[in-house]
Amino acid sequence: MTKQIKHKILLVSPAGKHSTGGKANFTNLLLEAFKEFDIQHIHLNTKRATSNKIVLRLLQHIFSFVYFKVQFVFILISKKVDIVQIHTSTFFDFYDLSLFVIIAKLFRKKVIVRYGGAAFPSFYETRSWVEKKYIKWVISLYDILIVQSTFWKNYFASFVRNEKQLFILPNFVDTKFFEDKIDKHEKEPIQILYIPGKDLKRKGFLDLHHEIFNLSKEYNDVTIHIVGPKVHEYISGNNIFTYEKIYGKKKQKLFRNCQIFLLPTYREGFPNTLLEAMASKMAIITTDIPQINCIVKHYVHALLIEPVTAKEFNLKIKELLNNKNLVKELGNNGHKLALEKYTTNKMKDYLTNLYQNG
């Protein structure tokens, strides 16, 4: 680092080895950076246990709600902490973590909040006027609001006292995890990866699964991998493989073997999977929305479609399946961009600027 960061940070965010959410994935990378750059920190892991039984899950959430607040206060009383950094999103998560913000300010700590996700505009606009006042008041307590791109910086400008409160910290990717010595573009047959995850509607799957099924019939030599808890209920086929979720070696293998990545999403924060696909040299088909076209360019790093047009989606997949040179070109360009701007090695400069004046 250009300068040593002397402040001790209390990080409040979920994390875990097998976590698949964007917030947890970013926290995992951040914790690795803290270790590598020797940044003093305490991590309060707010990952909640989840049960398949509704009553048990409710009890777990109630226990977690109280337990984490008590633990948070104990750390503030017993440990020397200069900065409290909280990673939040929307709905219950925002209200829950707003209590950490209020407690931290009562202890006169500098508060840095990272907003990650895609749903804040719809979340805010559907609140009552009382809730809107509370949301704006909580945001006014932040010393710094971390946003993921210029799109989100412009959006949140009306929520903060001044622009200096806003700090752009994009997502990053561990390129070494996804890179492979073997040239994937020489592999046969072509493999396609699609990760709608839990958000089947937002990620376009509910509107496009019939299109994908028809393509699998037309191109029966192409293997299609789809990841999400309920995707098997909508689609199946001899060359279609579905997974509840992927992580670790299984995730690494799929990303290294697939040549085309699908992200036909309606809205995004700053998609981790987009960076992961770029890191693994996949040609990407995604949507032309502000949260994405500020990251990649059409026919340079990805093919962009209107959200979500089935006919255009179909044509773009066929264009890639019939043009291996374009697949390779887009994959290599995306990989180059990931190395230039989004590799984890780039985090240290951002973190120096974020914490040094704390």
Residue frames as qw, qx, qy, qz and C-alpha x, y, z in Angstrom:
[[0.000, 0.887, 0.462, 0.000, 0.00, 0.00, 0.00],
 [0.339, 0.662, -0.052, 0.666, 1.12, 3.51, -0.64],
 [0.193, -0.525, 0.421, -0.714, 0.31, 4.39, 2.99],
 [0.233, -0.099, -0.930, 0.265, -0.27, 2.24, 6.02],
 [0.483, -0.529, -0.336, -0.611, -3.87, 2.13, 7.20],
 [0.134, 0.216, -0.728, 0.636, -3.79, 2.56, 10.97],
 [0.573, -0.176, 0.156, -0.785, -7.52, 2.48, 11.68],
 [0.146, 0.029, 0.981, -0.124, -9.19, -0.60, 13.13],
 [0.477, -0.012, -0.384, -0.790, -12.35, -1.58, 11.23],
 [0.432, 0.116, 0.811, -0.376, -15.38, -3.42, 12.55],
 [0.291, 0.107, -0.657, -0.687, -16.92, -5.10, 9.52],
 [0.523, 0.183, 0.648, -0.522, -20.59, -6.10, 9.78],
 [0.590, 0.404, -0.406, -0.569, -21.53, -8.40, 6.92],
 [0.941, -0.035, 0.306, -0.142, -22.32, -12.03, 6.11],
 [0.291, 0.645, -0.684, -0.179, -19.53, -14.22, 4.78],
 [0.811, -0.176, 0.532, -0.168, -18.70, -17.87, 4.43],
 [0.284, -0.322, 0.798, 0.424, -16.82, -20.41, 2.37],
 [0.207, 0.300, 0.882, 0.299, -19.95, -21.76, 0.66],
 [0.209, 0.661, 0.346, -0.633, -21.85, -18.47, 0.42],
 [0.440, 0.348, 0.630, 0.537, -23.29, -17.70, -3.00],
 [0.069, 0.922, 0.371, -0.083, -24.85, -14.25, -2.46],
 [0.463, 0.706, -0.028, 0.535, -23.21, -11.12, -3.87],
 [0.319, -0.861, 0.196, -0.343, -22.84, -9.46, -0.46],
 [0.848, -0.439, 0.289, 0.066, -21.16, -12.49, 1.09],
 [0.840, 0.322, 0.134, 0.416, -18.91, -13.03, -1.93],
 [0.234, 0.824, -0.123, 0.501, -17.72, -9.42, -1.79],
 [0.548, -0.759, 0.268, -0.225, -17.09, -9.72, 1.95],
 [0.946, -0.122, 0.192, 0.229, -15.03, -12.86, 1.40],
 [0.640, 0.538, 0.023, 0.548, -12.82, -10.95, -1.06],
 [0.108, -0.868, 0.141, -0.463, -12.60, -7.97, 1.29],
 [0.773, -0.592, 0.222, -0.049, -11.50, -10.15, 4.21],
 [0.886, 0.126, 0.137, 0.425, -8.79, -11.67, 2.03],
 [0.352, 0.730, -0.027, 0.585, -7.65, -8.14, 1.14],
 [0.460, -0.828, 0.155, -0.281, -7.62, -7.13, 4.82],
 [0.895, -0.340, 0.221, 0.187, -5.36, -10.08, 5.53],
 [0.761, 0.364, 0.144, 0.517, -3.09, -9.47, 2.53],
 [0.222, 0.719, -0.026, 0.658, -2.74, -5.73, 3.14],
 [0.456, -0.141, -0.610, 0.632, -2.47, -6.14, 6.94],
 [0.265, -0.469, -0.087, -0.838, -5.53, -4.01, 7.74],
 [0.027, 0.015, 0.815, -0.578, -6.62, -4.29, 11.38],
 [0.530, -0.174, -0.343, -0.756, -10.19, -5.51, 11.58],
 [0.325, 0.052, 0.851, -0.410, -12.85, -7.38, 13.51],
 [0.340, -0.062, -0.662, -0.665, -15.48, -9.24, 11.54],
 [0.476, 0.125, 0.630, -0.600, -19.02, -9.65, 12.86],
 [0.095, -0.008, -0.861, -0.500, -20.38, -12.34, 10.55],
 [0.486, 0.154, 0.341, -0.790, -24.12, -11.68, 10.26],
 [0.407, 0.075, -0.797, -0.439, -24.77, -14.78, 8.17],
 [0.655, -0.157, 0.357, -0.647, -28.06, -16.23, 9.36],
 [0.237, -0.033, 0.970, 0.036, -28.77, -19.94, 9.67],
 [0.564, 0.144, -0.246, -0.775, -31.51, -21.05, 7.30],
 [0.373, 0.038, 0.909, -0.182, -33.87, -23.94, 7.84],
 [0.147, -0.169, -0.754, -0.618, -36.33, -25.45, 5.38],
 [0.240, -0.593, -0.761, 0.108, -38.98, -25.34, 8.10],
 [0.018, 0.724, 0.197, 0.661, -40.76, -21.97, 8.24],
 [0.586, -0.788, -0.129, -0.135, -41.29, -21.85, 12.01],
 [0.806, -0.339, 0.041, 0.484, -37.70, -22.83, 12.75],
 [0.484, 0.376, 0.172, 0.771, -36.39, -20.30, 10.21],
 [0.197, -0.827, -0.184, -0.494, -38.49, -17.56, 11.84],
 [0.723, -0.681, -0.039, 0.111, -37.08, -18.42, 15.26],
 [0.754, -0.026, 0.115, 0.646, -33.56, -18.38, 13.83],
 [0.251, 0.612, 0.186, 0.727, -34.11, -14.91, 12.37],
 [0.435, -0.843, -0.125, -0.291, -35.49, -13.56, 15.65],
 [0.810, -0.477, 0.032, 0.340, -32.54, -14.99, 17.57],
 [0.637, 0.213, 0.167, 0.722, -30.06, -13.60, 15.03],
 [0.018, 0.811, 0.211, 0.545, -31.71, -10.17, 15.10],
 [0.544, -0.829, 0.028, -0.126, -31.14, -9.86, 18.87],
 [0.873, -0.288, 0.117, 0.375, -27.87, -11.77, 19.14],
 [0.613, 0.385, 0.131, 0.677, -25.96, -9.75, 16.55],
 [0.084, -0.860, -0.047, -0.502, -26.98, -6.42, 18.12],
 [0.716, -0.692, 0.094, 0.009, -25.79, -7.58, 21.56],
 [0.847, -0.043, 0.172, 0.501, -22.53, -8.85, 20.08],
 [0.386, 0.676, 0.135, 0.614, -22.08, -5.57, 18.21],
 [0.324, -0.883, 0.046, -0.336, -22.48, -3.47, 21.36],
 [0.847, -0.473, 0.136, 0.201, -20.10, -5.75, 23.27],
 [0.743, 0.241, 0.145, 0.607, -17.40, -5.30, 20.61],
 [0.142, 0.793, 0.067, 0.588, -17.82, -1.51, 20.62],
 [0.552, -0.806, 0.087, -0.197, -17.49, -1.45, 24.43],
 [0.845, -0.428, 0.263, 0.184, -14.63, -3.91, 24.79],
 [0.735, 0.134, 0.333, 0.575, -12.52, -3.32, 21.65],
 [0.069, -0.614, 0.131, 0.776, -10.87, -0.28, 20.13],
 [0.484, 0.491, 0.648, 0.323, -12.71, 0.39, 16.88],
 [0.104, -0.352, 0.114, 0.923, -12.26, 3.46, 14.68],
 [0.403, 0.185, -0.419, -0.792, -14.52, 2.67, 11.73],
 [0.566, 0.193, 0.751, -0.279, -17.71, 0.62, 11.49],
 [0.263, 0.267, -0.609, -0.699, -18.34, -0.73, 8.00],
 [0.567, 0.229, 0.680, -0.403, -21.72, -2.26, 7.25],
 [0.073, 0.065, -0.761, -0.642, -22.84, -4.05, 4.09],
 [0.419, 0.351, 0.595, -0.589, -26.57, -3.70, 3.47],
 [0.078, 0.217, 0.753, 0.616, -29.21, -4.14, 0.78],
 [0.352, -0.243, -0.194, -0.883, -32.99, -3.61, 0.91],
 [0.694, -0.392, -0.453, -0.401, -36.26, -4.48, 2.62],
 [0.789, -0.599, -0.134, 0.009, -35.77, -6.28, 5.99],
 [0.784, 0.030, -0.101, 0.611, -32.01, -6.18, 5.55],
 [0.183, 0.571, -0.019, 0.800, -31.98, -2.38, 5.36],
 [0.519, -0.704, -0.053, -0.482, -34.13, -1.93, 8.48],
 [0.908, -0.344, -0.142, 0.191, -32.18, -4.55, 10.41],
 [0.701, 0.084, -0.069, 0.705, -28.78, -3.07, 9.60],
 [0.000, -0.750, -0.065, -0.658, -29.98, 0.49, 10.15],
 [0.690, -0.714, -0.080, -0.087, -29.96, -0.35, 13.85],
 [0.811, -0.132, 0.004, 0.569, -26.23, -1.05, 13.64],
 [0.322, 0.547, 0.102, 0.766, -25.79, 2.39, 12.07],
 [0.371, -0.799, -0.105, -0.462, -27.72, 4.11, 14.87],
 [0.831, -0.526, -0.045, 0.177, -25.83, 2.23, 17.59],
 [0.726, 0.124, 0.038, 0.676, -22.47, 3.01, 15.97],
 [0.116, 0.662, 0.076, 0.737, -23.30, 6.74, 15.82],
 [0.608, -0.757, -0.098, -0.217, -24.31, 6.66, 19.50],
 [0.829, -0.374, 0.087, 0.406, -20.79, 5.36, 20.15],
 [0.073, 0.920, -0.192, -0.334, -19.48, 8.22, 17.94],
 [0.626, -0.154, 0.636, 0.425, -17.87, 5.93, 15.39],
 [0.261, 0.448, -0.449, -0.728, -17.25, 6.74, 11.77],
 [0.693, 0.246, 0.643, -0.216, -19.78, 4.75, 9.75],
 [0.185, 0.371, -0.653, -0.634, -19.16, 3.44, 6.25],
 [0.701, 0.246, 0.574, -0.344, -22.05, 1.65, 4.56],
 [0.002, 0.221, -0.770, -0.598, -21.83, -0.34, 1.36],
 [0.705, 0.330, 0.296, -0.554, -25.04, -0.72, -0.57],
 [0.014, -0.245, 0.872, 0.422, -25.07, -3.75, -2.85],
 [0.371, 0.393, 0.823, -0.174, -28.02, -4.96, -4.85],
 [0.097, 0.219, 0.591, 0.770, -30.45, -4.05, -7.57],
 [0.184, -0.613, -0.749, -0.172, -33.72, -3.42, -5.77],
 [0.218, -0.338, -0.384, 0.831, -33.22, -0.13, -3.91],
 [0.175, -0.029, -0.250, -0.952, -35.22, 2.08, -6.33],
 [0.528, -0.332, -0.630, -0.462, -38.27, -0.21, -6.22],
 [0.492, -0.350, -0.667, 0.436, -37.81, -0.70, -2.47],
 [0.137, -0.212, -0.246, 0.936, -37.74, 3.03, -1.77],
 [0.264, -0.086, -0.347, -0.896, -40.53, 4.02, -4.16],
 [0.559, -0.349, -0.677, -0.328, -42.97, 1.50, -2.66],
 [0.347, -0.227, -0.659, 0.627, -42.47, 2.67, 0.95],
 [0.152, -0.869, -0.472, -0.002, -44.85, 4.91, 2.85],
 [0.179, 0.850, -0.116, 0.482, -43.88, 8.56, 3.40],
 [0.613, -0.735, 0.255, -0.136, -42.93, 7.73, 7.01],
 [0.912, -0.102, 0.268, 0.292, -40.63, 4.92, 5.88],
 [0.590, 0.641, 0.065, 0.486, -39.11, 7.16, 3.21],
 [0.159, -0.903, 0.200, -0.346, -38.29, 9.78, 5.85],
 [0.790, -0.520, 0.324, 0.031, -36.70, 7.11, 8.03],
 [0.873, 0.235, 0.207, 0.375, -34.65, 5.72, 5.11],
 [0.364, 0.784, -0.048, 0.500, -33.35, 9.19, 4.20],
 [0.424, -0.836, 0.246, -0.248, -32.58, 9.96, 7.84],
 [0.897, -0.287, 0.284, 0.180, -30.58, 6.73, 8.24],
 [0.743, 0.442, 0.137, 0.483, -28.61, 7.43, 5.05],
 [0.056, 0.908, -0.101, 0.403, -27.88, 10.95, 6.33],
 [0.684, -0.682, 0.257, -0.016, -26.09, 9.33, 9.30],
 [0.913, 0.144, 0.118, 0.364, -23.56, 7.62, 7.04],
 [0.272, -0.745, 0.291, 0.535, -20.13, 9.23, 6.88],
 [0.122, 0.401, -0.699, -0.579, -19.51, 7.41, 3.61],
 [0.825, 0.271, 0.360, -0.341, -21.89, 5.51, 1.34],
 [0.242, -0.327, 0.795, 0.450, -20.08, 3.01, -0.86],
 [0.749, 0.483, 0.166, -0.422, -21.72, 2.49, -4.25],
 [0.788, -0.049, 0.553, 0.266, -20.68, 0.14, -7.01],
 [0.485, 0.317, 0.489, 0.653, -20.65, 2.32, -10.12],
 [0.017, -0.022, 0.073, 0.997, -21.32, 5.79, -11.55],
 [0.378, -0.414, -0.629, -0.539, -24.92, 4.72, -12.15],
 [0.557, -0.577, -0.576, 0.157, -25.48, 4.21, -8.42],
 [0.353, -0.225, -0.198, 0.887, -23.48, 7.30, -7.51],
 [0.137, -0.189, -0.302, -0.924, -25.84, 9.41, -9.62],
 [0.498, -0.483, -0.649, -0.313, -28.87, 7.65, -8.18],
 [0.582, -0.534, -0.497, 0.359, -27.90, 8.17, -4.52],
 [0.305, 0.243, -0.065, 0.918, -26.77, 11.78, -5.01],
 [0.344, -0.542, -0.194, -0.742, -30.17, 13.05, -3.85],
 [0.777, -0.482, -0.404, -0.042, -30.03, 10.97, -0.65],
 [0.701, -0.216, -0.257, 0.629, -26.79, 12.34, 0.80],
 [0.187, -0.864, -0.155, 0.440, -25.80, 15.71, 2.23],
 [0.204, 0.825, -0.373, -0.373, -23.01, 16.19, -0.30],
 [0.844, 0.436, -0.294, -0.108, -21.26, 14.24, -3.04],
 [0.137, 0.612, -0.725, 0.285, -18.18, 13.69, -0.87],
 [0.663, -0.232, 0.571, -0.425, -20.17, 11.11, 1.08],
 [0.922, 0.318, 0.097, -0.200, -20.32, 8.87, -2.00],
 [0.205, -0.608, 0.731, 0.231, -17.43, 6.53, -2.78],
 [0.846, 0.344, -0.246, -0.324, -17.31, 4.21, -5.79],
 [0.312, -0.435, 0.844, -0.020, -15.97, 0.77, -4.92],
 [0.726, 0.224, -0.426, -0.490, -16.75, -1.74, -7.69],
 [0.944, -0.201, 0.245, -0.096, -16.88, -5.47, -7.24],
 [0.085, 0.680, -0.711, -0.158, -13.70, -7.42, -7.83],
 [0.975, 0.101, -0.065, -0.190, -12.88, -10.92, -8.96],
 [0.549, -0.528, 0.623, 0.179, -10.15, -13.43, -8.14],
 [0.629, 0.586, -0.344, -0.376, -9.04, -13.99, -11.74],
 [0.069, 0.447, -0.892, 0.014, -6.63, -16.79, -10.79],
 [0.522, 0.066, 0.757, -0.387, -9.55, -18.91, -9.56],
 [0.700, 0.539, 0.303, -0.358, -11.26, -18.76, -12.96],
 [0.352, 0.718, -0.516, -0.308, -8.29, -18.81, -15.34],
 [0.931, -0.031, 0.364, 0.023, -7.23, -22.09, -16.96],
 [0.278, -0.524, 0.613, 0.522, -4.01, -22.99, -18.78],
 [0.372, 0.248, 0.827, 0.341, -6.02, -24.90, -21.37],
 [0.176, 0.100, -0.252, -0.946, -7.60, -22.75, -24.11],
 [0.433, 0.314, 0.723, -0.437, -11.33, -23.30, -23.57],
 [0.512, 0.593, -0.069, -0.617, -12.11, -22.02, -27.05],
 [0.303, 0.386, -0.818, -0.300, -10.51, -25.14, -28.53],
 [0.277, 0.016, 0.906, -0.319, -12.78, -27.44, -26.53],
 [0.500, -0.070, -0.537, -0.675, -15.72, -29.29, -28.02],
 [0.129, 0.671, 0.551, 0.479, -18.65, -29.25, -27.73],
 [0.038, -0.470, 0.094, -0.877, -19.67, -25.68, -26.88],
 [0.369, -0.459, -0.745, 0.311, -20.95, -25.32, -23.31],
 [0.130, -0.613, -0.141, -0.767, -23.28, -22.57, -22.09],
 [0.332, -0.260, -0.699, 0.577, -23.65, -21.41, -18.47],
 [0.266, -0.580, -0.252, -0.727, -26.69, -19.58, -17.07],
 [0.334, -0.175, -0.726, 0.575, -27.03, -18.68, -13.36],
 [0.291, -0.618, -0.298, -0.667, -30.45, -17.22, -12.58],
 [0.128, 0.112, -0.722, 0.670, -30.05, -18.41, -8.98],
 [0.057, 0.449, 0.776, -0.440, -33.05, -17.62, -6.76],
 [0.221, 0.560, 0.094, -0.793, -34.13, -14.61, -8.87],
 [0.465, 0.243, 0.787, 0.326, -35.76, -16.51, -11.71],
 [0.275, 0.864, 0.421, -0.009, -37.93, -13.55, -12.74],
 [0.097, -0.925, 0.168, 0.328, -35.31, -10.79, -12.38],
 [0.349, -0.466, 0.685, 0.437, -32.68, -12.85, -14.19],
 [0.455, 0.408, -0.418, -0.672, -34.98, -13.48, -17.16],
 [0.085, -0.117, 0.987, 0.065, -35.33, -17.24, -16.70],
 [0.404, 0.414, 0.716, -0.391, -39.13, -17.30, -16.42],
 [0.477, 0.716, 0.013, -0.510, -39.40, -15.43, -19.73],
 [0.356, 0.672, -0.582, -0.288, -36.70, -17.34, -21.60],
 [0.492, -0.283, 0.821, -0.068, -36.64, -20.97, -20.44],
 [0.782, 0.447, 0.408, -0.150, -38.84, -22.07, -23.38],
 [0.455, 0.840, -0.280, -0.097, -36.40, -20.35, -25.75],
 [0.168, -0.619, 0.766, -0.039, -33.46, -22.15, -24.11],
 [0.702, 0.033, 0.696, -0.146, -35.26, -25.49, -24.34],
 [0.733, 0.649, 0.158, -0.131, -35.93, -24.98, -28.06],
 [0.242, 0.826, -0.508, -0.032, -32.29, -24.06, -28.64],
 [0.441, -0.416, 0.790, -0.089, -31.17, -27.21, -26.83],
 [0.784, 0.307, 0.528, -0.110, -33.26, -29.25, -29.27],
 [0.582, 0.808, -0.063, -0.060, -31.96, -27.41, -32.32],
 [0.305, 0.696, -0.612, 0.222, -28.32, -27.59, -31.15],
 [0.916, -0.355, -0.062, -0.175, -28.30, -31.00, -29.53],
 [0.801, 0.176, -0.302, 0.485, -24.49, -31.11, -29.49],
 [0.047, 0.581, -0.278, 0.763, -24.36, -28.04, -27.21],
 [0.500, -0.362, -0.713, 0.332, -24.35, -28.57, -23.42],
 [0.181, -0.666, -0.054, -0.722, -26.33, -26.10, -21.31],
 [0.440, -0.211, -0.693, 0.530, -25.75, -25.69, -17.56],
 [0.269, -0.656, -0.187, -0.680, -28.38, -23.80, -15.51],
 [0.367, -0.049, -0.697, 0.614, -27.97, -22.95, -11.81],
 [0.360, -0.315, 0.088, -0.874, -30.89, -22.17, -9.50],
 [0.314, -0.091, 0.814, -0.480, -32.93, -23.85, -6.73],
 [0.612, 0.364, 0.566, -0.415, -36.07, -24.45, -8.85],
 [0.301, 0.531, -0.476, -0.633, -34.87, -24.39, -12.45],
 [0.036, -0.074, 0.981, 0.177, -35.32, -28.17, -12.83],
 [0.340, 0.466, 0.707, -0.409, -39.07, -27.66, -12.40],
 [0.400, 0.737, 0.037, -0.543, -39.17, -25.58, -15.60],
 [0.551, 0.676, -0.429, -0.234, -36.67, -27.18, -17.94],
 [0.703, -0.320, 0.630, 0.082, -35.03, -30.52, -18.67],
 [0.734, 0.622, -0.195, -0.192, -33.35, -32.26, -21.58],
 [0.961, 0.020, -0.024, 0.275, -30.59, -34.66, -22.54],
 [0.588, 0.326, -0.107, 0.733, -28.10, -31.83, -23.00],
 [0.222, -0.736, 0.054, -0.638, -29.41, -29.62, -20.17],
 [0.597, -0.154, -0.649, 0.447, -27.89, -29.95, -16.69],
 [0.305, -0.786, -0.091, -0.530, -29.41, -28.17, -13.69],
 [0.508, 0.013, -0.609, 0.609, -27.88, -27.46, -10.27],
 [0.368, -0.808, -0.444, 0.121, -29.33, -26.11, -7.01],
 [0.091, -0.973, 0.202, 0.067, -26.17, -24.03, -6.47],
 [0.857, 0.295, -0.173, 0.386, -22.47, -24.20, -7.25],
 [0.233, -0.921, 0.301, -0.076, -19.36, -23.25, -5.30],
 [0.617, -0.516, 0.572, 0.162, -15.76, -24.36, -4.82],
 [0.313, -0.255, 0.791, 0.459, -14.30, -26.86, -7.27],
 [0.401, 0.523, 0.747, 0.088, -17.63, -27.46, -9.02],
 [0.185, 0.927, 0.158, -0.285, -18.01, -23.74, -9.72],
 [0.195, -0.678, 0.524, 0.477, -14.41, -23.48, -10.86],
 [0.422, 0.027, 0.840, 0.339, -14.82, -26.42, -13.26],
 [0.373, 0.715, 0.592, -0.007, -18.00, -25.04, -14.83],
 [0.086, 0.938, -0.046, -0.333, -16.57, -21.57, -15.34],
 [0.265, -0.556, 0.651, 0.445, -13.36, -22.96, -16.81],
 [0.402, 0.121, 0.861, 0.286, -15.16, -25.32, -19.21],
 [0.348, 0.749, 0.555, -0.098, -18.01, -23.13, -20.50],
 [0.412, 0.108, 0.319, 0.847, -17.49, -20.75, -23.43],
 [0.148, -0.491, -0.342, -0.787, -20.76, -18.75, -23.35],
 [0.138, -0.275, -0.687, 0.658, -22.37, -17.04, -20.36],
 [0.143, -0.601, -0.560, -0.552, -25.99, -15.83, -20.21],
 [0.170, -0.334, -0.517, 0.770, -27.08, -12.90, -18.02],
 [0.067, -0.470, -0.526, -0.706, -30.45, -11.73, -19.47],
 [0.260, -0.414, -0.641, 0.592, -31.31, -9.68, -16.39],
 [0.000, 0.838, 0.451, 0.307, -33.89, -6.94, -15.87],
 [0.153, -0.923, 0.173, -0.309, -31.96, -5.05, -13.18],
 [0.827, 0.013, -0.357, 0.434, -28.64, -5.35, -11.36],
 [0.420, -0.871, 0.065, 0.247, -26.40, -3.77, -8.76],
 [0.211, 0.741, -0.614, -0.172, -22.97, -4.74, -10.05],
 [0.974, -0.020, -0.030, -0.225, -23.19, -8.44, -10.98],
 [0.471, -0.583, 0.654, 0.102, -20.40, -10.62, -9.61],
 [0.795, 0.178, 0.571, 0.098, -21.20, -13.32, -12.13],
 [0.530, 0.848, 0.009, 0.021, -20.50, -10.89, -14.97],
 [0.053, -0.837, 0.544, -0.022, -16.97, -10.32, -13.66],
 [0.659, -0.273, 0.701, -0.005, -16.50, -14.05, -13.06],
 [0.787, 0.493, 0.369, 0.039, -17.54, -14.82, -16.62],
 [0.347, 0.906, -0.235, 0.051, -15.12, -12.18, -17.91],
 [0.347, -0.685, 0.640, -0.031, -12.33, -13.61, -15.75],
 [0.685, -0.058, 0.724, 0.050, -12.94, -17.06, -17.23],
 [0.032, -0.301, 0.616, 0.728, -12.89, -15.78, -20.82],
 [0.326, 0.465, 0.823, -0.010, -16.53, -16.49, -21.60],
 [0.045, -0.243, -0.401, -0.882, -18.43, -14.68, -24.32],
 [0.067, 0.347, 0.680, -0.642, -21.34, -12.96, -22.57],
 [0.136, -0.488, -0.560, -0.655, -24.90, -12.24, -23.64],
 [0.190, -0.424, -0.609, 0.643, -26.50, -9.75, -21.27],
 [0.119, 0.825, 0.547, 0.078, -28.95, -6.85, -21.21],
 [0.324, 0.394, 0.053, 0.859, -28.42, -3.26, -22.25],
 [0.402, -0.844, -0.349, -0.062, -29.29, -1.59, -18.94],
 [0.058, 0.903, -0.261, 0.335, -27.36, 1.28, -17.26],
 [0.673, -0.615, 0.401, -0.088, -26.00, -0.95, -14.49],
 [0.868, -0.005, 0.420, 0.266, -24.34, -3.17, -17.10],
 [0.620, 0.674, 0.153, 0.371, -23.50, -0.97, -20.08],
 [0.123, -0.939, 0.288, -0.142, -21.33, 1.12, -17.74],
 [0.681, -0.467, 0.554, 0.108, -19.16, -2.01, -17.32],
 [0.555, 0.006, 0.718, 0.420, -19.07, -3.69, -20.75],
 [0.295, 0.509, -0.239, -0.772, -19.42, -2.50, -24.35],
 [0.828, 0.374, 0.304, -0.287, -21.53, -4.07, -27.08],
 [0.863, 0.490, -0.050, 0.115, -19.56, -6.32, -29.46],
 [0.208, 0.733, -0.554, 0.335, -16.37, -5.56, -27.52],
 [0.114, -0.306, 0.842, -0.429, -16.78, -7.43, -24.23],
 [0.335, 0.268, 0.846, -0.317, -20.34, -8.79, -24.63],
 [0.093, -0.341, -0.645, -0.677, -23.44, -8.89, -26.78],
 [0.145, 0.195, 0.505, -0.828, -26.13, -6.60, -25.32],
 [0.110, -0.419, -0.786, -0.441, -29.85, -7.16, -25.86],
 [0.366, -0.415, 0.001, -0.833, -32.95, -5.22, -24.90],
 [0.073, -0.042, 0.889, -0.450, -34.40, -6.51, -21.61],
 [0.411, -0.274, 0.841, 0.218, -35.61, -9.16, -22.22],
 [0.634, 0.459, -0.195, -0.590, -36.42, -9.85, -25.86],
 [0.829, -0.074, 0.553, -0.031, -36.81, -13.57, -26.59],
 [0.776, 0.612, 0.122, 0.092, -36.28, -13.22, -30.34],
 [0.225, 0.872, -0.389, 0.195, -33.13, -11.12, -29.93],
 [0.575, -0.534, 0.603, -0.146, -31.87, -13.46, -27.19],
 [0.895, 0.186, 0.405, 0.016, -32.32, -16.42, -29.54],
 [0.629, 0.760, -0.056, 0.156, -30.53, -14.65, -32.40],
 [0.052, -0.849, 0.494, -0.181, -27.54, -13.65, -30.26],
 [0.723, -0.331, 0.604, -0.048, -27.02, -17.19, -28.94],
 [0.854, 0.404, 0.310, 0.105, -27.17, -18.54, -32.49],
 [0.356, 0.896, -0.232, 0.127, -24.73, -15.85, -33.62],
 [0.297, -0.702, 0.637, -0.113, -22.19, -17.07, -31.07],
 [0.817, -0.056, 0.572, -0.047, -22.83, -20.76, -31.71],
 [0.772, 0.561, 0.250, 0.162, -22.16, -20.15, -35.42],
 [0.362, 0.829, -0.219, 0.365, -19.12, -17.88, -34.94],
 [0.839, -0.373, -0.207, 0.337, -16.38, -19.33, -32.72],
 [0.489, 0.289, -0.081, 0.819, -14.04, -16.47, -33.59],
 [0.250, -0.653, -0.068, -0.712, -16.50, -13.99, -32.07],
 [0.816, -0.533, -0.220, -0.050, -16.80, -16.18, -28.96],
 [0.781, -0.095, -0.150, 0.599, -13.03, -16.13, -28.57],
 [0.247, 0.470, 0.013, 0.847, -12.73, -12.39, -29.28],
 [0.457, -0.690, -0.119, -0.549, -15.40, -11.41, -26.75],
 [0.872, -0.427, -0.204, 0.127, -13.98, -13.81, -24.18],
 [0.684, 0.059, -0.121, 0.717, -10.44, -12.48, -24.52],
 [0.041, 0.564, 0.044, 0.823, -11.58, -8.83, -24.45],
 [0.633, -0.665, -0.173, -0.358, -13.64, -9.42, -21.32],
 [0.867, -0.280, -0.190, 0.365, -10.72, -11.15, -19.64],
 [0.473, 0.301, -0.072, 0.825, -8.45, -8.25, -20.47],
 [0.250, -0.659, -0.089, -0.704, -10.95, -5.79, -18.99],
 [0.800, -0.557, -0.211, -0.069, -11.25, -7.86, -15.79],
 [0.781, -0.089, -0.151, 0.600, -7.46, -7.84, -15.41],
 [0.276, 0.437, 0.017, 0.856, -7.22, -4.09, -16.06],
 [0.270, -0.491, 0.022, -0.828, -9.98, -2.90, -13.72],
 [0.751, -0.399, -0.038, -0.525, -11.52, -5.58, -11.52],
 [0.744, 0.074, -0.615, 0.251, -8.88, -8.00, -10.28],
 [0.650, -0.699, -0.278, 0.109, -8.50, -8.25, -6.51],
 [0.634, -0.077, -0.059, 0.767, -5.02, -6.70, -6.81],
 [0.085, 0.524, 0.208, 0.822, -6.74, -3.42, -7.70],
 [0.491, -0.726, -0.472, -0.094, -8.54, -3.32, -4.34],
 [0.605, -0.350, -0.282, 0.658, -5.61, -1.92, -2.36],
 [0.174, 0.174, 0.116, 0.962, -5.71, 1.50, -4.02],
 [0.396, -0.562, -0.435, -0.581, -9.45, 1.78, -3.43],
 [0.683, -0.560, -0.446, 0.144, -9.13, 0.71, 0.19],
 [0.485, -0.107, -0.176, 0.850, -6.31, 3.17, 0.83],
 [0.063, -0.312, -0.198, -0.927, -8.46, 6.04, -0.44],
 [0.553, -0.544, -0.506, -0.378, -11.47, 4.78, 1.50],
 [0.733, -0.548, -0.357, 0.186, -9.84, 4.32, 4.91],
 [0.588, 0.147, -0.204, 0.769, -6.82, 6.58, 4.97],
 [0.044, -0.382, 0.073, -0.920, -8.71, 9.74, 5.83],
 [0.582, -0.513, -0.592, -0.218, -11.00, 7.96, 8.31]]
